[in-house]
Amino acid sequence: MINNQRNFSAGPGALPECVLQMVQEAIQALPETGISVLGMSHRSDWFMQLLQKTQRHLRILLGIPNDYQVLFLQGGSSLQFSMIPMAFLRGTGKTAEYLETGYWSAKAPLEAAHEGRVRIAWSDKAAGYRSLPDWGQLQLDPNAAYLHYVSNETVEGLEFGSEPIGLGVPIVCDMSSNLLSRPVDVSHFDLIYAHAQKNLGPAGVTLVIIKDEFLALARKDVPSMLNYHTHMRAQSVYNTPCVFSIYVLHLVTQWMLGKVGGVKAMGEINTQKASLIYQALAQFPAHYRIHAQAPFRSQMNVAFHLQSPAREKDFLAKAQSSGFHGLEGHRSLGGIRISLYNAIGVEATQALAEFLIEDASC
Ligand SMILES: Cc1ncc(COP(=O)(O)O)c(C=O)c1O
């Protein structure tokens, strides 16, 4: 039977069972207010406190330094593809550098090109996005407005194992599919963004973590809703925020702090899960063809192909009837994709690894 613990979907992804139970209750009535979370005002004291608590949790979990702001925005990560160049590239006469490492990072510079000069500093498009660059091999314009990259390519299953240090330009990173999945040193970045629907909660809220010094450079003469200063001044309640999504994010941060024991512990669990899957696949290299080259494989998304689309269809049908959900590859790549977000447990991952072995053996 399908259940939430076996939802390996790439996003929206699985949420922890205890969070789902609390959400169920909160939809009826929040224990602390007696009112459904869906009917709570964003101007209420309850919501203001919720925002503060959520921000505090995120600061603890990620070790966010005091000179960084945490904003709760909307429009998904796709809106950040536009807001970032609008704020930091438009009218500067500078170039924005982009790494093109997969489906999502290739989308971002297309939006930036509406705002100014864009340079693809590195691309693996010709090889089908199977590898990532070394930080040391990049040749960047020292006067660039920023360098943009995606820390985990959700579609192809590629993940950077290290962070850029000392590149001499502001660093902007889309961490949509791996924020909170492993430790990160926020001080290496000028702006981090991530939508919620992978590891943080349901779709709706998009987190932006931005350094004060970088925020000061953001253009002010842009539409209010697209202006980082607006959201900073209004403490993320300039207009009606997605109260529900932020509420669930709060529960997820509480779960991470209380039950999991923080991001380091989460990272260790995620490493264990990923190795269960990769080891199972590695036993049958002729059967399972992993998309990413070995050093660049993601802990969050494992993308691979079988020998033919017909075999993949058969595999997906069998997986579904064995209770595993959400294993279809992205429409751009096809094949199979296993997403191992934080809420997926070791037990469910072990069961899927056994299914992979069994399927390849018969
Ligand atoms: C890494 C990455 N960036 C950006 C996006 C686009 O996000 P959204 O649908 O929130 O605009 C996705 C979507 O899955 C993603 O995985």
Ligand as a Chemical Component Dictionary entry (heavy atoms), coordinates in Angstrom:
data_LIG
# 
_chem_comp.id                   LIG 
_chem_comp.type                 NON-POLYMER 
_chem_comp.pdbx_formal_charge   0 
_chem_comp.three_letter_code    LIG 
# 
loop_
_chem_comp_atom.comp_id 
_chem_comp_atom.atom_id 
_chem_comp_atom.alt_atom_id 
_chem_comp_atom.type_symbol 
_chem_comp_atom.charge 
_chem_comp_atom.model_Cartn_x 
_chem_comp_atom.model_Cartn_y 
_chem_comp_atom.model_Cartn_z 
_chem_comp_atom.pdbx_ordinal 
LIG C1 C1 C 0 16.804 23.680 -7.816 1  
LIG C2 C2 C 0 15.498 24.266 -8.239 2  
LIG N1 N1 N 0 15.409 25.588 -8.485 3  
LIG C3 C3 C 0 14.263 26.158 -8.866 4  
LIG C4 C4 C 0 13.111 25.434 -9.022 5  
LIG C5 C5 C 0 11.816 26.120 -9.407 6  
LIG O1 O1 O 0 11.068 26.260 -8.259 7  
LIG P1 P1 P 0 9.576  26.855 -8.188 8  
LIG O2 O2 O 0 8.678  25.826 -8.763 9  
LIG O3 O3 O 0 9.373  27.080 -6.720 10 
LIG O4 O4 O 0 9.570  28.126 -8.928 11 
LIG C6 C6 C 0 13.143 24.050 -8.780 12 
LIG C7 C7 C 0 11.911 23.233 -8.912 13 
LIG O5 O5 O 0 11.823 22.103 -8.571 14 
LIG C8 C8 C 0 14.355 23.460 -8.358 15 
LIG O6 O6 O 0 14.432 22.149 -8.087 16 
# 
loop_
_chem_comp_bond.comp_id 
_chem_comp_bond.atom_id_1 
_chem_comp_bond.atom_id_2 
_chem_comp_bond.value_order 
_chem_comp_bond.pdbx_ordinal 
LIG C1 C2 SING 1  
LIG C2 N1 SING 2  
LIG C2 C8 DOUB 3  
LIG N1 C3 DOUB 4  
LIG C3 C4 SING 5  
LIG C4 C5 SING 6  
LIG C4 C6 DOUB 7  
LIG C5 O1 SING 8  
LIG O1 P1 SING 9  
LIG P1 O2 DOUB 10 
LIG P1 O3 SING 11 
LIG P1 O4 SING 12 
LIG C6 C7 SING 13 
LIG C6 C8 SING 14 
LIG C7 O5 DOUB 15 
LIG C8 O6 SING 16 
# 
